[in-house]
Amino acid sequence: MGQGAATALLLWQHRLGGHAFDYVANPVRILIGRLLIMTLVGPMMFLNSGAMGVNGILISFGLAALLSLIMPWAMVQSRRFQARYSLYRGLHFGFAGKAGQAYELYLFWGLLVVFTLGALYPLWRNKRNALMFGEMRYASLKAGYHAKHRSFYGVYLFYGVLLGLLSFILVSAVVIGGALFVGFDLPEMMANPGPASVYGRLISAALSVTVSLALAAMIHSAILNVVWNNLTLGPHAFASRLKPWRMAWITISNLFVSLISLGLLAPWGQIRMARYRAACLTLLASGALEATVSEQARQVASIGEEVGDILDVDLGF
């Protein structure tokens, strides 16, 4: 239920044309969804935590098989739930994705990603965005998703090369700098670790985590730019101008603030990130936005509201 309240709070802070978004989901339905998932998966996870040997392996495979069957359906159900109860000016969003599309995405394309050792991951990521974004609706307006696979490969190739260069520079700096200014012998310190070796490893670990988080944030910003810049909603388009270095700084500084505050300032970090992402996103309206909303309201009034699913609960993990 806390997640539902957080979603509602974030949506209330977003405004378009002077009007706020809204989230009207029933917290009880969100709780029911979480309990349903835990009822299905919880017992096997409990058994897996204490199982050893052959039984542990069998239970682990059973848990993986169960999750692979539940997760695609639950993802679609959760997306549909969240979209239906998100509103703008009294009109509901919607999600038209089907469970079959999610099963194809995860069980077919996901396995191909594994068998190709990750070579098809950018393609899989684009297909996932096509499902999650391209099947969205606002009243009767349908979303369109037009991103090309090569755009995703370009992002991952660029940052993969950057990661390699940064890793080489960091390792070289630690080895050469340590040998010149501290005078340590790396093989000797690895064989007989002392206080300096421990400190060096801690510093290396901190640098590795920082670089990894920075690159992950930069990749995420580049992917979001590709997604939003290739997304349409009816006749309208979007423009995203996220800066990779700015996203990296916000991500790392948010983590630092959260750690030193023992998590108390984590919500502040989430709002800070959401504010930046919203500030970099623009709706390129085709014509007057007021006219579009009025027309959608008339169409919804004439055909009635969408009938909800039988199992109308949020099943997100």
C-alpha positions in Angstrom: 0.0 0.0 0.0 3.0 2.3 0.6 4.0 1.9 -3.1 0.5 3.0 -4.2 0.7 6.1 -1.9 4.2 6.9 -3.3 2.9 6.6 -6.9 0.0 8.9 -6.1 2.2 11.5 -4.5 4.6 11.5 -7.5 1.8 11.8 -10.0 0.2 14.7 -8.0 3.5 16.6 -8.3 3.5 16.3 -12.2 1.6 19.0 -14.1 0.8 19.4 -17.8 -0.8 22.6 -19.0 -1.4 23.6 -15.4 -3.3 20.4 -14.5 -2.0 17.7 -12.2 -2.1 14.0 -12.8 -3.9 11.7 -10.4 -3.8 8.1 -9.1 -6.9 6.7 -7.7 -6.1 3.0 -7.1 -7.7 1.3 -4.1 -4.8 0.4 -1.6 -6.7 -2.8 -0.6 -6.5 -4.1 -4.2 -2.7 -3.4 -4.2 -2.3 -5.4 -1.0 -4.4 -8.3 -2.3 -2.1 -8.5 -5.4 1.0 -8.6 -3.2 -0.5 -11.2 -1.0 -1.5 -13.3 -4.0 2.0 -13.2 -5.4 3.5 -14.1 -2.0 1.1 -17.0 -1.6 2.2 -18.4 -5.0 5.9 -17.9 -4.7 6.5 -17.5 -0.9 6.3 -21.2 0.1 8.8 -22.3 -2.6 11.2 -19.5 -1.7 11.1 -20.6 1.9 11.8 -24.2 1.0 14.6 -23.1 -1.4 16.3 -21.1 1.4 16.8 -24.2 3.6 17.3 -26.9 0.9 20.7 -28.5 0.2 22.1 -30.8 -2.4 19.9 -32.3 -5.1 16.7 -31.2 -3.4 17.9 -27.6 -3.3 18.7 -27.8 -7.0 15.3 -29.2 -7.9 13.5 -26.6 -5.8 15.6 -23.8 -7.4 14.6 -25.0 -10.8 11.0 -25.3 -9.8 11.1 -21.8 -8.4 12.6 -20.4 -11.6 10.0 -22.2 -13.7 7.2 -20.9 -11.5 8.5 -17.3 -11.7 8.9 -17.6 -15.5 5.2 -18.6 -15.8 3.9 -15.9 -13.4 6.1 -12.9 -14.2 5.0 -12.1 -17.8 1.3 -12.3 -16.9 1.9 -10.3 -13.6 3.8 -7.7 -15.5 1.0 -7.1 -17.9 -1.6 -7.2 -15.2 0.3 -4.7 -13.1 0.9 -2.3 -16.0 -2.8 -2.4 -16.9 -3.8 -1.8 -13.3 -1.5 1.2 -12.9 -2.5 2.7 -16.2 -6.2 2.4 -15.5 -6.0 4.2 -12.2 -3.8 7.0 -13.5 -5.8 10.0 -14.7 -5.3 13.3 -16.4 -8.1 15.8 -16.2 -10.6 13.0 -15.3 -9.7 10.8 -18.2 -8.1 7.4 -17.6 -4.9 6.0 -19.2 -5.0 2.4 -20.4 -2.7 -0.4 -21.4 -3.6 -2.7 -24.3 -0.7 -5.2 -24.0 -1.5 -8.9 -23.9 -0.1 -11.6 -21.7 0.9 -13.5 -24.9 3.2 -10.7 -25.9 4.9 -10.7 -22.5 5.4 -14.5 -22.7 6.9 -14.2 -26.1 9.2 -11.4 -24.9 10.5 -13.2 -21.8 10.3 -16.9 -22.7 11.4 -16.7 -26.4 13.4 -13.5 -26.8 14.7 -13.7 -23.2 16.1 -17.2 -23.8 17.7 -16.0 -27.1 19.5 -13.3 -25.1 20.9 -16.0 -22.8 21.9 -18.3 -25.6 23.7 -15.5 -27.5 25.5 -14.4 -24.3 23.8 -11.0 -24.2 24.3 -10.1 -27.9 20.6 -9.7 -28.4 20.0 -7.8 -25.1 19.6 -4.3 -26.8 17.1 -5.8 -29.2 15.2 -7.4 -26.3 15.3 -4.1 -24.4 13.7 -2.3 -27.4 11.0 -4.9 -27.8 10.2 -4.6 -24.1 9.8 -0.9 -24.4 7.6 -1.4 -27.5 5.3 -3.4 -25.3 5.4 -1.3 -22.2 5.2 2.1 -23.9 3.7 1.3 -27.4 0.6 -0.3 -25.9 -0.3 2.6 -23.7 -3.5 4.6 -24.2 -5.0 7.9 -23.1 -8.8 7.7 -23.4 -9.1 6.8 -27.1 -5.7 8.1 -28.1 -3.2 5.2 -29.0 0.5 5.4 -28.4 3.0 4.7 -31.2 6.5 3.4 -30.6 9.0 3.9 -33.5 12.5 3.4 -32.0 14.9 1.3 -34.1 17.0 -1.5 -32.7 20.2 0.2 -34.0 19.6 3.1 -31.6 19.8 0.7 -28.6 22.8 -1.1 -30.0 24.5 2.3 -30.4 23.9 3.2 -26.8 25.2 0.0 -25.4 28.2 -0.1 -27.7 29.2 3.5 -26.8 29.0 3.0 -23.1 30.5 -0.5 -23.3 33.6 1.1 -24.9 33.5 3.8 -22.3 33.4 1.2 -19.5 36.4 -0.5 -20.9 38.4 2.7 -21.1 37.5 3.8 -17.6 38.3 0.3 -16.2 41.7 0.4 -17.8 42.4 3.9 -16.5 41.4 3.0 -13.0 43.4 -0.2 -12.8 46.4 1.6 -14.3 46.1 4.5 -11.8 45.9 2.1 -8.8 48.9 0.0 -9.9 51.2 2.7 -11.3 50.2 5.3 -8.7 50.6 2.9 -5.8 54.0 1.7 -7.1 55.3 5.3 -7.6 54.0 7.1 -4.6 53.4 4.4 -2.0 56.0 1.9 -3.0 54.0 -1.2 -2.7 54.6 -4.4 -4.6 51.2 -5.5 -6.0 52.0 -9.3 -6.1 53.5 -9.2 -2.7 50.5 -7.3 -1.2 48.1 -9.8 -2.8 49.9 -12.7 -1.3 50.4 -11.1 2.1 47.6 -8.5 2.6 48.1 -5.9 5.3 46.3 -2.8 6.4 47.4 -0.9 3.2 46.1 -3.7 1.0 42.7 -3.7 2.8 42.4 0.1 2.4 43.4 -0.2 -1.2 40.7 -2.8 -1.9 38.1 -0.8 -0.1 39.0 2.3 -2.2 39.0 0.2 -5.4 35.6 -1.3 -4.5 34.2 2.2 -3.8 35.5 3.5 -7.1 34.1 0.4 -9.0 30.6 0.9 -7.4 30.7 4.6 -8.2 31.7 4.1 -11.8 29.2 1.3 -12.3 26.3 3.4 -10.9 27.4 6.4 -13.0 27.5 4.3 -16.2 24.1 2.6 -15.4 22.5 6.0 -14.9 24.0 7.3 -18.1 22.8 4.3 -20.1 19.4 4.8 -18.5 19.2 8.4 -19.5 20.3 7.6 -23.1 17.7 4.8 -23.3 14.9 7.1 -21.9 15.9 9.8 -24.5 15.6 7.2 -27.3 12.3 5.9 -26.0 10.5 9.3 -25.5 11.9 10.8 -28.7 10.4 8.0 -30.6 7.0 7.8 -28.8 3.8 9.4 -30.0 0.3 9.6 -28.5 -2.2 10.1 -31.2 -1.0 13.2 -33.2 1.3 14.3 -30.3 5.0 13.6 -29.9 7.5 13.9 -27.0 11.0 15.4 -26.6 13.4 14.2 -23.9 16.6 16.1 -23.2 18.1 14.1 -20.2 21.8 14.8 -19.7 23.8 11.6 -19.0 26.3 13.3 -16.6 23.5 15.0 -14.8 21.7 11.7 -14.3 24.9 10.1 -13.0 25.5 12.9 -10.5 21.9 12.8 -9.2 22.1 9.0 -8.9 25.4 8.9 -7.0 24.6 11.9 -4.8 21.2 10.5 -3.9 22.8 7.2 -2.9 25.4 9.0 -0.7 22.7 11.2 1.0 20.6 8.1 1.6 23.5 6.2 3.1 24.6 8.9 5.5 20.9 9.5 6.6 20.3 5.8 7.0 17.6 5.9 4.4 15.6 8.7 5.8 16.3 11.0 2.9 15.7 8.3 0.2 12.2 9.8 -0.6 13.9 13.2 -1.1 16.2 11.6 -3.6 13.3 9.9 -5.5 11.5 13.3 -5.8 14.7 15.0 -6.9 15.2 12.4 -9.7 11.5 12.6 -10.7 11.7 16.4 -10.8 14.7 16.4 -13.1 13.2 13.8 -15.5 10.0 15.7 -15.7 11.8 19.0 -16.3 13.6 17.4 -19.3 10.4 16.0 -20.9 8.3 18.0 -23.2 4.9 17.2 -24.9 5.0 18.4 -28.5 1.2 19.0 -28.9 -0.3 18.9 -32.3 -2.7 21.8 -32.0 -4.3 23.0 -28.8 -4.0 20.5 -25.9 -7.3 21.8 -24.5 -9.1 20.8 -27.7 -7.6 17.3 -27.5 -8.7 16.8 -23.9 -12.2 18.1 -24.6 -12.6 15.8 -27.7 -11.4 12.7 -25.7 -13.9 13.6 -22.9 -16.7 13.7 -25.4 -15.7 10.3 -26.9 -15.4 8.7 -23.4 -18.8 10.0 -22.5 -20.4 8.6 -25.6 -19.0 5.1 -25.4 -18.7 4.7 -21.6 -15.9 3.6 -19.3 -13.8 0.5 -20.0 -15.0 -2.6 -18.1 -12.4 -3.7 -15.6 -10.8 -7.2 -15.5 -12.1 -9.8 -13.2 -8.9 -9.9 -11.3 -8.4 -6.2 -10.9 -5.4 -6.1 -8.6 -1.8 -4.8 -8.8 0.5 -7.8 -9.3 3.8 -5.9 -9.7 6.9 -7.3 -8.0 
